[in-house]
Structure formats: structure tokens, C-alpha cells
Amino acid sequence: MLIKKLVMAIIRKKQTVVPPDTDTVELKLKKEECKMLLQIIANSTFSGKDIQILYDTAVKLQRSMLK
């Protein structure tokens, strides 16, 4: 009986819904909008601390254009 309770508790834990990441935003852009944003990024100057997040954002924009 104890084993059955333990198994049921494990199953219930796995069935709990994990809340979505609140730091993520779903955004749908047209290809023209992605292209414009990439052009703005390419023609701008950024400081060293912004380079990694800028790179990651540009990669996401490029991938969304290829879909």
C-alpha cells in the first residue's frame, strides 16, 4: 500500500503544470520587419557589454526570416 501511495505521488508531481517563463515574449514579425531590424542593427554602433545579447537577437531574427 505504501508503494502505491509513493507511485501515485510521483505521478501527480510529474503531471503538475510548470508555469511558462515570464521573461519570454512571443512575437510575430513579417519578413520585411525582420529585414529592417537587421539593417538597423548592421548600421548601428554598440558597446561591448551589448554585443552578446545583440548577436543572439540578430540570430533569432535571421532564423525567423528563414522560416
Beta strands, then each sheet from edge to edge (+ up, - down):
end
